[in-house]
Amino acid sequence: MASFIDQVTINVTGGTGGSGSKSMHRAKYVPLGGPDGGDGGHAGSVILEADASVRTLIDFTWLDHYVAPDGIKGGKNNCFGAKGEDKVLKVPLGTVVRDSATGEQLGDLVEQGQRMVVAQGGRGGRGNVHFKTSTHQAPELYEKGEPGEERRLRLELKLLADVGLVGFPNAGKSTLLSVVTAARPKIANYPFTTLEPQLGVVRLGEQESFVLADLPGLVEGAAEGHGLGHRFLKHLERTRLLLFILDAAGTDGRDPLADFEILRAELKRYHAGMAALPMVVAANKLDLEEGRAGFKLLEKAFKRKKIPLFGISAAAKQGTPELMRAVYEKMKASPSVTLQEKAASVDRKVYKPEPRFTISRDKDGGYVVEGREVRKWVSMTDFDNAEAAAKLKRVLTKMGLEKALKEAGVAEGDSVRVGKDEFFYEP
């Protein structure tokens, strides 16, 4: 069985567009045929696609760099180059896509077949046929293909479950999941039996069902990273309801009432709104004499708290149908907006236009020009072609780059670097 991997970092690069063609028409009895160089093909993009058959991000641990195919170069006789195919990467439903450097959320893939372009492929360069004018009948000018986008991404999987099981190790969460769903989690009498989340579908009727998630048992200090729980607390952010499972028998000398308060405190410390989610509480292990005695004490305490308490024995399948019915009804009566959606609704982004380029100094005293538009024009220019180099100069001057460099103090002979290309400034 594959390991459950819920966070990976990958690099993605769109393909480079195909270069345009520099070609002159040559045919018998057709004098002055003129330019006929075709355009290069657009490159493929890297695309993430949500797929319900994928359960984990483990495939991304074997390879961390994904590059889409390039476009094909244009040809003579106005032949266009072929487009590069997109590279589609399958991810589980519930995958959140973030910029690795800033942590900014770029997308959230929650529906089957939902797609997101994470690295756009470059467009193909134009052939010399596009640069013919009434005064310039035989242009040798053409464009190289545009490089694709490059990004470093962090993929985070947050399970899509309606109800999340919350409890300390050995409270009986895995046993309950195995009884009320078709899931078969590992069950044993030692801490941290559940090392990875387990999902199961609870079916109450033909049109009545919900997804139940069993997460690793929480411990005190989980919100600060102790135990296994902290790693999986994020999976509760999508749930609509929390189902607390308490060990009424007080296994290993634990106090189930104190456990309940610790669990709620840990959830609140992890996320302020977590403890406010709708909840149902069940006291487990009533098949044991200690469990039945503990349930009576818990019943009185929860009556004072005005919180309904259900007594069950997951192992003996006692009270579980009534519990699942109560969970379903409570969930149905609760708002359908999850904790994560509430947070997203108030996280409004304000559009701020980015500058066309920026200029900075490197450690050697040279000048570094940053900006996608400038990088694009430089990378698509063939510097062995005098017409292309002259056009680039006109474009950058019109963009205001030369003026900005002068204002920054550039002098003749200074190094000016744009992306991977280095130039020496001449007025």
C-alpha positions as CSV (number, residue, x, y, z in Angstrom):
1,M,0.0,0.0,0.0
2,A,1.3,3.4,-0.9
3,S,2.3,5.8,1.8
4,F,0.1,8.8,2.5
5,I,1.9,11.9,1.4
6,D,0.0,15.1,1.9
7,Q,2.6,17.8,1.1
8,V,5.3,18.1,-1.6
9,T,7.3,20.8,-3.3
10,I,7.8,20.7,-7.1
11,N,9.2,22.8,-9.9
12,V,7.2,23.2,-13.1
13,T,8.3,24.8,-16.4
14,G,6.2,25.5,-19.4
15,G,7.7,24.6,-22.8
16,T,9.5,27.1,-25.1
17,G,7.6,28.2,-28.1
18,G,8.9,27.2,-31.5
19,S,10.9,29.8,-33.4
20,G,9.5,31.5,-36.5
21,S,11.0,30.8,-39.8
22,K,13.2,33.1,-42.0
23,S,12.4,32.0,-45.5
24,M,12.1,33.5,-48.9
25,H,9.7,32.0,-51.5
26,R,11.6,30.2,-54.2
27,A,9.7,28.9,-57.2
28,K,10.2,28.8,-60.9
29,Y,8.4,31.6,-62.8
30,V,7.7,33.4,-59.5
31,P,10.2,36.3,-59.4
32,L,10.4,38.3,-56.2
33,G,8.4,35.7,-54.3
34,G,8.9,37.5,-51.0
35,P,9.0,36.2,-47.4
36,D,7.1,33.0,-46.6
37,G,8.5,32.0,-43.2
38,G,5.7,30.4,-41.0
39,D,5.2,30.9,-37.3
40,G,6.5,28.5,-34.6
41,G,4.1,26.4,-32.6
42,H,3.0,27.4,-29.2
43,A,4.6,25.3,-26.4
44,G,2.7,23.0,-24.0
45,S,1.8,24.1,-20.5
46,V,2.0,22.2,-17.2
47,I,-1.5,21.6,-15.9
48,L,-2.8,20.1,-12.7
49,E,-6.0,18.0,-12.9
50,A,-8.0,16.8,-9.9
51,D,-8.7,13.1,-10.1
52,A,-10.7,11.1,-7.6
53,S,-8.7,7.9,-8.4
54,V,-5.5,9.6,-7.0
55,R,-5.5,9.4,-3.2
56,T,-2.0,10.8,-2.3
57,L,0.8,13.0,-3.6
58,I,3.3,10.2,-3.4
59,D,4.0,10.2,-7.1
60,F,5.5,13.6,-6.8
61,T,8.2,12.4,-4.5
62,W,10.0,10.4,-7.2
63,L,10.3,13.4,-9.6
64,D,10.3,17.1,-8.5
65,H,10.7,18.9,-11.9
66,Y,8.1,18.7,-14.6
67,V,8.7,20.4,-18.0
68,A,6.1,20.6,-20.8
69,P,7.1,19.9,-24.4
70,D,8.4,22.8,-26.7
71,G,6.6,24.1,-29.7
72,I,8.0,23.1,-33.2
73,K,9.8,25.6,-35.4
74,G,7.9,27.1,-38.3
75,G,8.8,26.2,-41.9
76,K,8.9,27.7,-45.3
77,N,5.8,28.2,-47.5
78,N,4.0,29.6,-44.5
79,C,4.0,26.3,-42.7
80,F,3.2,26.6,-39.0
81,G,5.1,24.6,-36.4
82,A,3.2,22.0,-34.4
83,K,2.0,22.9,-30.9
84,G,3.6,21.2,-28.0
85,E,1.3,18.9,-26.0
86,D,0.3,20.0,-22.5
87,K,1.8,18.0,-19.6
88,V,-1.1,17.1,-17.3
89,L,-0.3,16.0,-13.8
90,K,-3.0,14.2,-11.8
91,V,-3.6,15.3,-8.2
92,P,-6.1,14.2,-5.5
93,L,-9.3,16.0,-4.9
94,G,-8.7,18.6,-2.2
95,T,-5.2,19.7,-3.4
96,V,-4.3,23.3,-2.5
97,V,-1.7,24.9,-4.8
98,R,0.7,27.5,-3.2
99,D,3.7,29.5,-4.4
100,S,6.6,27.9,-2.5
101,A,8.4,31.2,-1.8
102,T,5.5,33.4,-0.7
103,G,3.0,30.8,0.5
104,E,0.3,32.6,-1.6
105,Q,-2.6,30.3,-2.5
106,L,-2.9,30.0,-6.2
107,G,-5.7,27.5,-6.5
108,D,-7.8,24.8,-4.8
109,L,-8.7,21.7,-6.8
110,V,-11.8,20.2,-5.3
111,E,-14.0,18.9,-8.2
112,Q,-13.4,15.9,-10.4
113,G,-11.7,17.0,-13.6
114,Q,-11.0,20.5,-12.4
115,R,-7.9,21.9,-14.1
116,M,-5.4,24.6,-13.3
117,V,-2.5,25.9,-15.5
118,V,0.5,26.3,-13.2
119,A,3.2,27.0,-15.9
120,Q,2.0,28.6,-19.1
121,G,3.9,27.5,-22.2
122,G,5.5,30.2,-24.4
123,R,4.0,31.4,-27.6
124,G,5.6,30.5,-30.9
125,G,7.7,33.2,-32.6
126,R,6.4,34.9,-35.7
127,G,8.0,34.1,-39.1
128,N,9.4,36.8,-41.4
129,V,6.2,36.9,-43.4
130,H,4.7,39.1,-40.6
131,F,7.4,41.8,-41.0
132,K,6.9,42.6,-44.7
133,T,6.0,46.2,-45.4
134,S,5.5,48.3,-48.5
135,T,9.1,49.7,-48.0
136,H,10.7,46.5,-46.8
137,Q,9.8,43.7,-49.1
138,A,12.4,41.1,-48.1
139,P,12.7,41.2,-44.2
140,E,15.0,38.8,-42.5
141,L,13.5,39.6,-39.2
142,Y,11.8,36.8,-37.3
143,E,11.1,35.9,-33.7
144,K,12.5,33.1,-31.6
145,G,10.0,31.2,-29.4
146,E,9.0,32.6,-26.0
147,P,10.2,30.7,-23.0
148,G,7.6,29.1,-20.7
149,E,6.8,30.1,-17.2
150,E,8.9,28.7,-14.4
151,R,7.5,28.2,-10.9
152,R,8.2,26.4,-7.7
153,L,5.0,25.2,-6.1
154,R,3.9,23.6,-2.8
155,L,1.1,21.1,-3.1
156,E,-0.9,20.5,0.1
157,L,-3.7,17.9,0.3
158,K,-6.6,18.7,2.6
159,L,-9.1,15.8,2.7
160,L,-12.6,16.3,1.4
161,A,-14.7,14.9,4.3
162,D,-18.0,16.0,5.8
163,V,-17.3,14.8,9.3
164,G,-13.9,14.5,11.1
165,L,-13.3,12.0,13.9
166,V,-11.4,13.6,16.8
167,G,-10.0,11.8,19.8
168,F,-7.0,10.6,21.7
169,P,-5.1,7.5,20.6
170,N,-6.9,4.3,21.5
171,A,-10.3,6.1,21.9
172,G,-11.8,3.8,19.2
173,K,-11.9,6.0,16.2
174,S,-10.5,3.5,13.7
175,T,-12.8,0.8,15.1
176,L,-15.8,3.0,14.6
177,L,-14.8,3.8,11.1
178,S,-14.5,0.2,10.2
179,V,-17.9,-0.6,11.7
180,V,-19.9,2.2,10.0
181,T,-18.1,2.3,6.6
182,A,-16.4,-0.1,4.3
183,A,-13.0,1.4,5.2
184,R,-10.5,-1.0,6.8
185,P,-8.1,1.0,8.9
186,K,-5.3,-0.7,10.9
187,I,-6.6,-1.4,14.5
188,A,-4.4,-2.3,17.5
189,N,-4.1,-1.4,21.2
190,Y,-1.2,1.0,21.1
191,P,-0.7,4.7,20.5
192,F,-0.7,6.1,17.0
193,T,-2.2,3.1,15.3
194,T,-3.5,5.5,12.7
195,L,-0.5,6.9,11.0
196,E,-2.4,8.3,8.0
197,P,-5.9,9.6,7.5
198,Q,-8.6,7.1,6.5
199,L,-11.8,8.0,4.6
200,G,-15.1,6.1,4.5
201,V,-18.6,6.7,3.3
202,V,-21.4,6.3,5.8
203,R,-24.6,5.2,4.0
204,L,-27.9,5.6,5.9
205,G,-30.3,5.3,3.0
206,E,-30.5,5.6,-0.7
207,Q,-30.1,9.4,-0.7
208,E,-28.5,9.8,2.8
209,S,-24.8,9.5,3.1
210,F,-21.7,11.4,4.2
211,V,-17.9,11.1,4.2
212,L,-16.3,10.3,7.5
213,A,-12.5,10.9,8.1
214,D,-10.4,9.2,10.8
215,L,-7.3,11.2,11.6
216,P,-4.4,10.3,13.7
217,G,-5.1,10.7,17.5
218,L,-4.4,14.1,18.9
219,V,-2.2,14.6,22.0
220,E,-1.8,17.6,24.3
221,G,0.4,20.1,22.5
222,A,-0.7,18.9,19.0
223,A,-1.3,22.5,17.9
224,E,2.4,23.2,18.6
225,G,3.6,20.2,16.6
226,H,3.7,17.5,19.3
227,G,2.7,13.9,18.4
228,L,1.2,13.0,15.0
229,G,-1.9,15.2,15.2
230,H,-0.4,18.5,14.2
231,R,0.5,17.2,10.7
232,F,-3.1,16.3,10.1
233,L,-5.1,19.0,11.8
234,K,-5.3,20.9,8.5
235,H,-7.5,18.1,7.2
236,L,-10.2,19.2,9.6
237,E,-10.5,22.6,7.9
238,R,-12.8,21.3,5.2
239,T,-15.1,19.4,7.5
240,R,-18.6,20.6,8.4
241,L,-18.9,18.8,11.7
242,L,-16.6,17.3,14.3
243,L,-17.3,13.9,16.0
244,F,-15.5,13.6,19.3
245,I,-14.8,10.0,20.5
246,L,-14.0,9.7,24.2
247,D,-12.7,6.6,25.9
248,A,-15.3,6.2,28.7
249,A,-13.4,3.3,30.2
250,G,-10.4,5.6,30.9
251,T,-7.9,3.3,29.4
252,D,-4.3,3.8,30.7
253,G,-5.7,5.9,33.6
254,R,-6.9,8.7,31.3
255,D,-9.8,11.0,32.3
256,P,-12.2,11.2,29.3
257,L,-13.7,14.5,30.5
258,A,-10.3,16.1,30.7
259,D,-9.5,14.6,27.3
260,F,-12.5,16.4,25.8
261,E,-11.4,19.8,27.1
262,I,-7.8,19.2,25.9
263,L,-9.1,18.2,22.5
264,R,-11.2,21.4,22.2
265,A,-8.3,23.6,23.4
266,E,-5.9,22.1,20.9
267,L,-8.3,22.6,18.0
268,K,-8.9,26.2,19.1
269,R,-5.1,26.9,19.4
270,Y,-4.6,25.5,15.9
271,H,-7.5,27.6,14.4
272,A,-9.7,30.0,16.4
273,G,-12.8,28.9,14.5
274,M,-12.2,25.2,14.8
275,A,-13.7,24.8,18.3
276,A,-16.8,26.7,17.0
277,L,-17.6,24.0,14.4
278,P,-20.8,22.0,15.0
279,M,-20.0,18.9,17.0
280,V,-21.3,15.6,18.3
281,V,-19.8,13.7,21.3
282,A,-19.8,10.0,21.8
283,A,-18.5,8.0,24.8
284,N,-17.0,4.7,23.6
285,K,-16.3,1.2,25.1
286,L,-19.6,0.7,26.9
287,D,-19.2,-3.0,26.4
288,L,-16.7,-2.8,29.3
289,E,-17.8,-2.5,32.9
290,E,-15.4,0.5,33.3
291,G,-16.9,2.1,30.3
292,R,-20.4,1.8,31.6
293,A,-19.4,3.3,34.9
294,G,-17.5,6.1,33.2
295,F,-20.4,6.9,30.9
296,K,-22.7,7.6,33.9
297,L,-20.2,10.2,35.2
298,L,-19.7,11.7,31.8
299,E,-23.5,11.9,31.2
300,K,-23.9,14.1,34.3
301,A,-21.0,16.3,33.3
302,F,-22.2,16.8,29.8
303,K,-25.8,17.5,31.0
304,R,-24.4,20.4,33.0
305,K,-22.5,21.6,29.8
306,K,-25.8,21.2,27.9
307,I,-24.0,19.0,25.3
308,P,-25.8,15.8,24.1
309,L,-23.7,12.7,24.7
310,F,-24.1,9.4,23.0
311,G,-23.0,6.1,24.6
312,I,-21.7,3.5,22.1
313,S,-19.5,0.4,21.8
314,A,-17.8,0.5,18.4
315,A,-16.3,-3.0,19.0
316,A,-19.7,-4.5,19.8
317,K,-21.6,-2.3,17.3
318,Q,-23.9,-1.0,20.0
319,G,-25.4,2.5,19.5
320,T,-23.5,3.1,16.3
321,P,-26.6,3.4,14.0
322,E,-28.2,5.9,16.3
323,L,-25.0,7.9,16.5
324,M,-24.6,8.0,12.7
325,R,-28.2,9.1,12.3
326,A,-27.6,12.0,14.8
327,V,-24.4,13.0,13.1
328,Y,-26.1,13.1,9.7
329,E,-29.1,15.2,11.0
330,K,-26.8,17.6,12.8
331,M,-24.6,18.0,9.7
332,K,-27.7,18.5,7.5
333,A,-28.9,21.3,9.8
334,S,-25.5,23.0,9.9
335,P,-24.3,25.6,7.4
336,S,-22.8,24.0,4.3
337,V,-19.8,26.5,4.4
338,T,-16.7,25.0,5.7
339,L,-14.1,26.7,8.0
340,Q,-11.7,27.0,5.1
341,E,-14.4,28.6,2.9
342,K,-15.2,31.1,5.6
343,A,-11.6,32.1,5.8
344,A,-11.3,32.4,2.1
345,S,-14.4,34.7,1.9
346,V,-12.7,37.3,4.0
347,D,-9.3,37.1,2.4
348,R,-10.0,39.6,-0.4
349,K,-7.1,40.4,-2.7
350,V,-6.5,43.9,-3.9
351,Y,-5.2,44.2,-7.4
352,K,-1.9,46.1,-7.5
353,P,-0.4,46.7,-11.0
354,E,3.2,45.5,-11.2
355,P,5.9,47.7,-12.8
356,R,6.9,46.7,-16.3
357,F,10.5,46.3,-15.1
358,T,12.7,47.0,-12.1
359,I,16.4,47.9,-12.0
360,S,18.8,46.9,-9.2
361,R,22.6,46.5,-8.7
362,D,24.4,43.3,-8.3
363,K,27.4,42.7,-5.9
364,D,29.8,43.4,-8.8
365,G,28.3,46.8,-9.5
366,G,26.5,45.8,-12.6
367,Y,22.8,46.4,-13.3
368,V,20.1,43.7,-13.1
369,V,16.8,44.3,-15.0
370,E,13.8,42.2,-13.9
371,G,10.4,42.0,-15.5
372,R,8.6,39.3,-17.5
373,E,8.0,41.6,-20.5
374,V,11.6,42.6,-20.8
375,R,12.8,39.0,-20.4
376,K,10.3,37.9,-23.1
377,W,11.6,40.4,-25.7
378,V,15.2,39.6,-25.0
379,S,14.7,35.8,-25.1
380,M,12.8,36.0,-28.4
381,T,15.5,38.0,-30.2
382,D,18.1,36.5,-32.4
383,F,21.2,38.7,-31.7
384,D,22.9,37.4,-34.8
385,N,20.2,39.1,-36.8
386,A,20.8,42.8,-37.2
387,E,17.2,43.6,-37.9
388,A,16.1,41.7,-34.8
389,A,18.6,43.5,-32.6
390,A,17.6,46.9,-33.9
391,K,13.9,46.1,-33.2
392,L,14.7,45.1,-29.6
393,K,16.5,48.4,-29.1
394,R,13.4,50.3,-30.3
395,V,11.1,48.2,-28.1
396,L,13.1,48.7,-25.0
397,T,13.6,52.4,-25.6
398,K,9.9,52.9,-26.1
399,M,9.3,50.9,-22.9
400,G,11.4,53.5,-21.1
401,L,14.2,51.1,-20.1
402,E,17.1,53.2,-21.5
403,K,15.9,56.3,-19.8
404,A,15.5,54.4,-16.5
405,L,19.0,53.0,-16.8
406,K,20.4,56.5,-17.3
407,E,18.5,57.7,-14.2
408,A,19.9,54.8,-12.3
409,G,23.5,56.0,-13.2
410,V,24.5,53.5,-15.9
411,A,27.7,54.4,-17.7
412,E,29.2,53.2,-21.0
413,G,30.7,49.7,-20.6
414,D,28.6,48.8,-17.5
415,S,27.2,45.3,-17.4
416,V,23.4,45.1,-17.8
417,R,21.9,41.6,-17.1
418,V,18.4,40.5,-18.2
419,G,17.6,37.0,-17.1
420,K,20.5,34.8,-18.3
421,D,21.7,37.3,-20.9
422,E,24.4,39.9,-20.2
423,F,25.0,43.1,-22.2
424,F,27.4,46.0,-22.0
425,Y,25.8,49.4,-22.2
426,E,26.5,51.7,-25.1
427,P,24.8,55.1,-25.3
